[in-house]
Amino acid sequence: MKVIRPVSVTDEILVSSSVAEADYPEWSAGTTYALGARVIKAATHRVYESIIADNIANDPASPLEDAWVDAGPTNRWAMFDAAGGPQTRDADDIVVQLAPPSPVSSLGLLDVAAATVQVQVIVGGDTILDDVVGAPGTNLTFLDLPALAGQQIVVTLTAPVGTSASIGKLVIGDAFDLGQTEDKPTVSITDYSRRETDDFGVTKVIERAWARRVTARSRIDSFEVDAVQRFLAAIRATPALWIGEEGFEALGLFGFYKDFSIDLQVGTTSYCSLTVEGLPSADVPVVVSEPAVQGASNLLVVPPVALTDAMLVSSSVAEDDYQEWLSSRTYEAGDRVIWPATHRIYESLMPGNLGNPPSSDAAWMDLGPTNHWAMFDAALGTATEATGSITVTIAPDEPVTALAVLDADGATVRVQAGAYDQTRAIIGGMVTFLDLDIAAGADIAVTIAAADAGDPVSVGTMLWGAQVPLGVTEASPTVSITDYSRKEADDFGNTVAVERAWAKNMAVSSLVRTDAVDGLLRIMASLRARPALWIGDDGFDSLTIYGFYKDFSAELSEATSGCAFSIEGLSKAPKVADADTSIALVISYQNAATKPATPAFGSGQTPEGWTSAPVDLPEGQYRWATQAEFRGSEQRTEWSSPVAVAGVSWADVIDNDPDNPKPESGATVGATPEQVSLLDQLASDTSTALANIADAFLAITSMQADASALADRVLSAEGAIDTVESTQATQGAAITLLQTTASTQAGQLASLTTEVRASGNPNFLPNGGFENGSTGWTLPEGAVVYTNASGWGSFLQINFETGALIKSAYCDITTGLPASGSVLTISGDAGATANVTNIRFDIYCYDASGNELASGWANFKSGTFSFQNNNSNRAAMANSVTIPAGTTRIRARCRGQVSALGANQYARFRLVKLERGATWTPYTANASIVQTFTTINGLSSSVADMSTTLLAQGAQLALHGAAISDLEGQLASLSLTLSVGSNMLTNSTFEDGMTGWNHVNGPFSASPNDQWGWGPYTASPANMVDNQWRYLWRDVPVAPNVPYTLSADHAFFFSGVGRFYVQIDYLDSGANPISGASASGPSIATPIDFDPEDQKRFATALTLTSPPTAAFARIYLVFHKTSGTVSATSVRRVKFERGTKATPYSQEASVYQSFTALNTLTTSMADVTTTVANHGVTIASQQTAITTINGNITTLFGRVSMVIDVNGYATGWEINNNGSSGNMKLRSDLLEISSPGGGARTEYSNGNWRVYDAAGTLRARWGVW
C-alpha cells in the first residue's frame, strides 16, 4: 500500500498544455453580463457565473465580490484541481508538460478515458524514460520515475476513435510506503444521490456525485511504525492519492483517510488498518466483459433504455383518456386533460384556469401517465389496460439483448424481431426474454394477449436494454419485502390496518475475476440514481426486482473476488382515482308570448325571468323551457336554446335534447331548496379546499427547492466535517488535559462574573451575525443563510420570488432582559434589489400574554443598495425603543417588503446588533468575553485575616510554600499549546507597546490607550520614499507540515500609489530561510482606515503550510509605496493561527499568559485559606502524601511501559526496577505465545492456561475454568 502526497501544480510547474483555456470568454470590466452568464479568468484558472443581472465592472475573483459564483476550474486545469469530480476533456489528444520544483518519483492518473497513455521523463533535452500503455484502465500509476534534477514530465493521452480523451486527476509527488497490503481489502461506493420513499411507497430520486471508499490492512516493519504515524498525521487534512495495491485499479482513489490504527506487535511485524474515503469520482464509460471466473454470469442487471416518441412505432392503445389541453379553453378546478408532449394526465387546481400549460405546478397537478404510455413509465403502480390484447412496436436506438414485461395481467407475451419469434406464458405477472440479440434501430413487436378475446389485459412495466453480467450468484441469496401499510393498535388491542404499497428487496453475492472489479464498480456507479431490472437467477420471480441498488461492495483477493449487492425494489403506488362525474340536470321555464333570449352562462340555477318549475299559463301566452348541467351550484354547460312547451302539466313538458332527458319526477324540477343549499355549501367548501391545496402545493414546491439546496450544502460540507473530525481526534489528549485543568479550577472560577464587553456595549443577540446559520432565528418562506459568502461573512437572504410581499425573520430574547425604562437600539448592515420598497430592523416588546407593548421601526431604506463596511447602512437604519414595564419578551426583526414578486428579488441582512442605549455602536458578537474578578476585595480581606494565623503556622506554610514554588516551576516549563483558530501571538494588537515586534523603515510606536475608538494599535506617521517598503516582523515557533494563516487589520493613508499585504517566511531550527517556503498574501491598494467589521483581515489573509524542516515562521506586515505621499501607516488586531482560513480576531496567547499566573496564585491562595481554616490538617496530610511520593520516586529507579487506550479500554505492559527488585505487568484479554514459523502455541486468558499442538488440538490446561 502506498500514498502519494501531491505536489500542487502551479503556472510555474505547468510548462505547456494542449488543452485550450477557452471554456467561456475572458471576463472584461467594460462588458455587461446577464444573469447566468459565464466567464473565465486566466489568472485564477476558474469559471465564474453571474448571479445578478446587468453585471458590470464586478471582478469575479475579488474576495469581496457578491455578483459572481465560482463554478469550478477551467477545462485545462480541472485535472489539477484539488476537489474531486471535474474532468479535463479534449476531442484531440491531451498533452501536458510539467517541471516539478524538485524531482519526483511517482505519477498517478485517475478516471482516464484514452486509447493509449504515454509518460516521458526528459532531463537536459534527453528522454530518459518513455513508457506507453496501450488499452489502459481508468486508473494508472507510475511509481519509479527517474527523480533527477531538472526533471520534466510529459504525459500524452490519445483520444479513442469517435470520442474524446478525458482525465479526472493527474497527481505528481513521492510515494510513501505503508507496507504490504493483506488479502481481502474492501472497496465500496459512497452515493451522494438522494432517494426517498414516502409512507405510501412513492420514490423520488435526485442524482448526485459518487465516490470510492477503501478499507485495507497492511503489514509493516515495527521499526517503521513511528514514521508511518507521523506521515499520516501530517496529511490528515490533505487529499492524497492512495494506492491499495499496484495492478488493482479498484483500490486506487484520491481523497482523505478517515480511520487509522496501528496494531503494534512485540515482534518485527505490525499491522496498519486504514479506511480511505475518496473525493467524488468522474463518470467514465466502461465496457464490462464477462466477469465470471468460469462459465457465464447468472447475476444480471438490465439498465432500461428510455423510450422516446421516435422509438414508439405503433401502439394498439389510443391516447384518449381525457381531452387534450387547449390554451384557449378555460378550465375549472377538478377538470382533467392530457398533454401529448409528456403523455401524462393533469388535473386543474384552480377555477378560471386559462392559458396555464400543464407544466405549471401552481395551476395543475400531475396525476400520472396516460393509459397509452403507462407501460413505458419508469414508476410502478400504473398500468396500460385494454380488452383482448395490447400490441406495441418499438425501434430502440441501442442494441437489445433483454426484454421484460412486469406486473402483467394476461395469458401470454409474444416477442417478434426479424427471425426471432417467441411466445411465453405470464407466470406471477412477469415474463423475461434474455436470449435476444437485436441491433439498434430494428423493429421489435410485443403482444400481450388475454386468454379470451373479451377478457381484460394489462401491463404495468415493459422495459428493454442490454444485459450487464455481474458474476455468478453465490448460494443463499436473501429476499424480503418492504410493507408501507400501517397497522395501529389501541390500548385495548383493537388493530386497524391501512393497506398501502409494498416492494421486493434482495441481498445477493457473486464471485468475479478480480481484474473485473473496477469495471463493475463503475457500472454500479452509473446506475446510482436509475431504476433497473436486477435478475438474481432467471426463473425466480422473487430474485427478479425492478428498482435501485442500495449498497455495493467488493472484497478483493489475488484472482477471485466477492461482490455484495443490496437491491431495493420500487413499490406499487395506488392507481389514480377516476374524476367525480356526478352532474345534475336543471331545467328552467319562462312564460312569454314570444321566444325569450337564451339565459347567460353562469347566471345561476334560476336565471332572471325564469323559474325552475312549470306554472299555469295566462290565455294567449306560451311556456318556454331551457336546460343546463350543474355540479352543485357550479354551471358546467351553456343553457340550451329555449324550447316551446304546451300545456300546464309536467307530462306535457317537451324535452328536445336526447342527450339530456328530463327527470322522471314531475313534482319538482332539479334539486329541492334544501338540497340546493347543501350543494352550494359543499361547492363553497370544495372551492376553499382546492384553493388551500393550491397554496400548499406552492409551499411544498418551494420547500422541496429549499431542501434540495440545503442537501447540496450539506453534501459540500461533509468533506469539511470529516476534516474537522480528523483534527479533533488528534487534539483529543490536549482537550482532555484542558478539561481536567478546568475542572480543578471550577471552585475558584465559580465566583467570577462574566461580562460581555464589545466596544462599550454587549450584543443581546446570540447569533446576530448568522455565524451559526439560522440558530435562534425564525425564518420566513424563501429565506436562506449563506455562510462566509462572497467575502461578506455570513448573512441572511430573504427571497421574494414567491409568497408574500412582506417577509420577516426574527429572534426572541426572553432571558437577561434590561430593566424597564431602559433604551434598546437595533442596527445592522443590509442590501436589497430594485423592487424592495422597505427594508429595516425592528424592535418589539411583549408581555407574558403576547400583547405588544412597544415597538421601534421608523428608520428604513428602499431601492437597490449593497452591504457596506463603513457602517453607513447601520447608521441610516438604526431604531430604538424604551422598554415598558411588564416586558417579558423582546423581538429583534429583519423585515423586507417588495412592490412585486419576481426572480432575483431579495433583501439581505448581516451583523445585526441589539444593544443597550439610544445610539448604535459597531457590531460585536457575544464571543468577546472578558473576566471580571469580583472576589479580589474578598481575597484581600481574607489575606488580612489570615496574617496572624500564618505567623503561627510558619513551619507548615514554609513547606507548603516550597511545594507551591515547585508547582510554579513545573508550570513555567510547560509550553503553550494552541488549537486551530487560536491566536499564537502575544501582544498581537500592541496592547504592551512594541514588545516582541521589530520594524524596518519606521519608526513605529504603539498607541495602547484607544484614543480614536479603535483599541490599541501601532502607527508610523512618517512619509516614505518612492518604491520603499516599511514593515513590522517577528518570529513565531511552528510545527512542521502544518498550515498556518496570518491576517491583520491596517490603516494606510496616502496620496499616490501604494499597497498593504502580509508575508510568511519559514525558517529552520538555525533561523535560516528555507528555500521555496515563502509567500505573500493578497494586497489592498486603496487608501483606507481600520475596518470595524474585520473584513480587511479576511481579504488580505495568507495561508501557507510549513515544510518538514520548519521550526519558525517569520511574519511580515508590509506597507509599500510606489509613489506619492504617505501621512500614516497603522496596524492592529494581528492574528497568526493554525488552519487554512482566517477566523475572527482573538487573543488566546496573551490571555493564556496573562491568566496563568493569576489562576496559579488563586489556586494557591485558596489552598492556603483552606489549610488555615482547618488548622493545618490539610497541610499535614499533604506533607505525608509528598513524603510518600518522594519515597516512591527515590525507590523507583527505572520504569518502562506501553499502553494502548481506546475509549477508556486500555491494554499494554509495564516493567519496574528499583535496583534491588523488579516486576512486570501485562494487561490483555488474551496472551498467545507461538513461533513465527507456526507449530505448537500457548494461550492464557481469564486465569486459564492452555497448550495446543501444531494441529490446533488442546493438549493441556490449568488454572481457573
Secondary structure, 3 states (H helix, E strand, C coil): CEEEEECCCCCCCEEEECCCCCCCCECCCCCCECCCCEEEECCCCEEEEECCCCECCCCCCCCCCCCEEEEEECCCCHHHCCCCCCCEEECCCEEEEECCCCCCCEEEEECCECCEEEEEEEECCEEEEEEEEECCCCCEEECCCCCCCCEEEEEEEECCCCCCEEECEEEEEEEEECCEECCCCEEEEEECCEEEECCCCCEEEECCCEEEEEEEEEEEEHHHHHHHHHHHHHCCCCCEEEECCCCCHHHEEEEEEEEEEEECCCCCEEEEEEEEEECCCCCCCCCCCCCCCCCCCCCEEECCCCCCCCCEEEECCCCCCCCECCCCCEECCCCEEEECCCCEEEEECCCCEECCCCCCCCCEEEEEECCCCHHHCCCCCCCEEEECEEEEEECCCCCECEEEEEEEECCEEEEEECCEEEEEECECCEEEECCCCECCCCCEEEEEECCCCCCEEEEEEEEEECCEECCEECCCCEEEEEECCEEEECCCCCEEEECCCEEEEEEEEEEEEHHHHHHHHHHHHHCCCCCEEEECCCCCHHHEEEEEEEEEEEECCCCEEEEEEEEEECCCCCCCCCCCCCCEEEEEEEEECCCCCCCCCCCCCCCCCCECCCCCCCCCCEEEEEEEEEECCEECCCCCCCEEECCCCHHHCCCCCCCCCCCCCCCCCCCCHHHHHHHHHHHHHHHHHHHHHHHHHHHHHHHHHHHHHHHHHHHHHHHHHHHHHHHHHHCHHHHHHHHHHHHHCHHHHCCCEEEECCCCCCCCCCCCCCCCCCCCCECCCCEEEECCCCCCCCEEEEECCCCCCEEEEEEEECCCCCCCCCEEEEEEEEEECCCEEEEEEEEEEECCCCCEEEEECCCCECCCECCCCCCHHHHHHCEEEECCCCCCEEEEEEEEEECCCCCCCEEEEEEEEEEECCCCCCCCCCCCEEEECCCHHHHHHHHHHHHHHHHHCHHHHHHHHHHHHHHHHHHHHCCCCCCCCCCCCCCCCCCCCCCCCEEECCCCEEECCCCCCCCCEEEECCCCCCCEEEEEEEEEECCCCCEEEEEEEEEEEEEEEEEEEEEEEEECCCCCEEEEEEEECCCECCCECCCCCCHHHHHCCEEEECCCCCCEEEEEEEEEEEEEEEEEEEEEEEEEEECCCCCCCCCHHHHHHHHHHHHHHHHHHHHHHHHHHCCCHHHHHHHHHHHHHHHHHHHCCEEEEEEEEECCEEEEEEEEECCCCEEEEEECCCEEEECCCCCCEEEEECCEEEEECCCCCEEEEEECC
